[in-house]
């Protein structure tokens, strides 16, 4: 199996698996997935041939990184090593996921805490599972939970996601293994222009799926507050979100007993409307290589990465607009060479609004500024 310890200019397009202090290249096939909505970016490599052997340090559970040239793609562990011998030819398939796998697979530490900030909740969840760095990527004021109760059997990812969603945030992992608690940034400029027009076509394939099965002209969320000793409950709480793209009547009513204020009803309705539009439209584009080839544009030379914004032009489809890159897949195969699949959604419709979960909240003065927190230093 090819190995090398350093990277040079000619390796800028090559993909490497780093494990055991060695860089393994010349893979016959691979896929590396990254999706903002799917926890744990997954990857798989394959190589075969007579006389090939697998180093002993390439084993299930080993720390690893994936790089394209000098650029880091993901950090995680090997999940599985599969060896096949058939007609004298050995084939090796190595697969794994990024650091989110630890949170997806493992149960959250069981604890009960009162008056906890989001940073404290995240720290209690991920530090025992070996996550060393967290970046809180928001400048908005966060809330303080009066009580959080983690039940036995809850996965760490479920508890983390619920805690983040309650603040209108979302968790994912950066390529270097840093856990990020944040949301989409629709203010960044598009990294490139992708064109399907014959005169300046720079894509390999384009697929557009647009349907209305999950879209509604308006979504109404009905909530309520429970009666207390001090005051009675309220049962007429309502929030409405409208989709101006649906010009005929397609109403939907949702009853959510955890939305106990009118503002939460409105936020929930907006979230549900955003989710409906997110599911309704999807654009799949395949491009050559793994780097953005757009001379003079902001993303030229960068790796494709979820969270980027892309302008797409296709006169035949009546399209000239900016889209949000929700997912991408690096891949290589014998038949098609090296390419990247891009999954694009409508720009601005992925809304990570606050969704109430069990437990009461109240506002606190805990603004998060984008600092990277080394968890060993968090008290």
TAHU-V508484 format. One record per backbone hydrogen bond with DSSP energy under -0.5 kcal/mol. CO is the residue of the C=O (numbers start at 0). NH is the residue of the N-H. E is the energy in kcal/mol with one decimal. If there is no record, write none. Layout:
co->[CO/CO]
nh->[NH/NH]
e->[E/E]
//
This chain:
co->[1/3/7/8/10/13/15/15/16/16/17/18/21/21/22/23/28/29/30/31/33/34/36/40/41/42/43/44/45/45/46/48/48/52/54/56/58/61/63/64/65/65/66/66/67/70/73/74/75/76/77/79/81/83/83/85/87/88/89/90/91/92/93/94/94/95/96/97/98/98/99/99/100/101/102/105/108/110/112/115/116/117/118/119/120/121/122/125/125/126/129/131/132/133/134/134/135/135/139/141/142/143/144/145/147/148/150/153/154/155/156/157/158/159/160/161/163/163/164/164/169/171/173/177/178/179/179/180/181/183/184/190/191/191/192/193/194/196/197/204/206/207/208/211/216/217/218/219/219/220/221/222/224/230/233/236/238/240/241/242/244/247/249/249/251/253/253/255/257/258/260/261/262/263/264/265/266/267/268/269/270/271/272/273/274/275/276/279/281/282/282/283/284/285/285/286/289/291/291/293/296/298/301/304/307/308/309/310/311/312/313/313/314/318/320/321/322/323/323/324/325/326/327/328/329/330/331/332/336/337/338/339/340/341/341/342/342/343/344/345/348/349/350/359/359/361/363/370/370/371/372/372/373/374]
nh->[24/22/10/11/13/68/17/66/18/23/64/21/18/23/3/16/45/331/43/329/327/37/38/97/32/95/30/93/27/28/91/51/89/54/57/58/61/77/75/17/72/73/15/68/70/67/65/98/63/96/60/94/92/85/90/88/89/85/48/83/46/81/44/78/79/42/76/100/101/102/102/103/104/105/156/155/110/149/147/144/120/121/122/123/124/125/126/128/130/129/131/374/178/372/136/180/137/369/367/363/144/361/115/114/112/150/153/107/158/159/160/161/162/163/164/165/166/168/167/354/181/179/176/173/134/171/181/136/169/185/187/298/193/310/194/312/201/199/200/285/283/209/281/214/242/251/240/221/253/238/255/236/233/227/224/222/220/218/243/245/246/249/216/217/219/221/255/258/259/223/264/265/266/267/268/269/270/271/272/273/274/275/276/277/278/279/280/210/208/284/343/206/341/203/204/339/303/293/300/296/299/301/291/307/324/190/322/193/320/195/316/318/317/313/311/346/309/325/344/306/35/342/33/340/31/338/29/336/332/288/330/286/328/284/343/325/326/282/323/348/350/351/352/145/146/143/365/135/372/373/133/374/376/377]
e->[-0.7/-1.7/-2.0/-1.6/-1.1/-2.3/-0.6/-2.2/-0.6/-2.8/-1.7/-1.5/-2.2/-0.6/-1.6/-2.3/-2.5/-2.2/-2.4/-2.3/-2.5/-1.2/-0.6/-1.5/-3.1/-2.0/-2.1/-2.4/-1.3/-1.6/-3.0/-1.1/-1.1/-0.5/-1.6/-1.4/-2.1/-2.3/-2.2/-2.9/-3.4/-1.3/-3.1/-0.6/-2.1/-2.5/-2.1/-1.4/-2.3/-1.3/-3.4/-2.4/-2.5/-0.5/-3.0/-1.7/-0.5/-2.4/-1.9/-2.5/-1.9/-2.9/-3.0/-2.1/-2.2/-2.4/-1.6/-2.1/-1.0/-0.6/-0.6/-2.1/-2.7/-1.5/-2.1/-2.4/-0.5/-2.5/-2.6/-2.2/-2.2/-2.9/-2.2/-2.1/-1.5/-2.6/-2.0/-1.0/-1.8/-1.8/-0.6/-2.2/-2.4/-4.1/-0.9/-2.6/-1.2/-1.7/-0.8/-1.8/-0.5/-1.5/-1.8/-0.9/-2.2/-0.6/-1.9/-3.5/-2.0/-2.5/-3.1/-2.4/-2.2/-2.4/-3.1/-1.9/-1.5/-2.5/-2.0/-1.5/-2.7/-3.7/-2.2/-2.8/-3.2/-2.0/-0.6/-2.4/-2.6/-0.6/-0.6/-2.1/-0.5/-2.3/-0.5/-2.7/-1.8/-1.0/-0.6/-1.9/-3.0/-0.5/-2.1/-1.4/-2.3/-1.7/-2.2/-0.5/-3.3/-1.9/-2.6/-1.0/-0.6/-3.3/-2.4/-1.8/-3.0/-2.7/-0.7/-1.6/-0.7/-0.5/-1.2/-0.9/-2.8/-2.9/-0.6/-1.3/-1.1/-0.8/-1.8/-2.3/-2.7/-2.7/-2.3/-2.4/-2.4/-2.6/-2.3/-2.5/-2.5/-2.0/-1.9/-2.1/-2.1/-1.4/-1.2/-2.1/-3.0/-0.5/-3.2/-2.5/-3.4/-3.5/-1.2/-2.5/-1.8/-0.9/-3.3/-2.2/-1.7/-2.6/-3.3/-1.5/-3.2/-2.9/-3.3/-3.0/-1.8/-2.7/-0.9/-2.4/-1.1/-2.9/-2.9/-0.8/-2.8/-1.0/-2.6/-3.2/-2.3/-3.0/-1.7/-2.6/-2.4/-2.5/-1.7/-2.0/-1.4/-1.8/-2.4/-2.4/-2.3/-2.2/-0.6/-2.0/-1.5/-2.4/-2.7/-1.2/-1.2/-0.6/-1.0/-2.1/-0.7/-3.9/-0.8/-1.4/-0.6/-0.6/-1.9/-0.8/-2.4/-1.3]
//
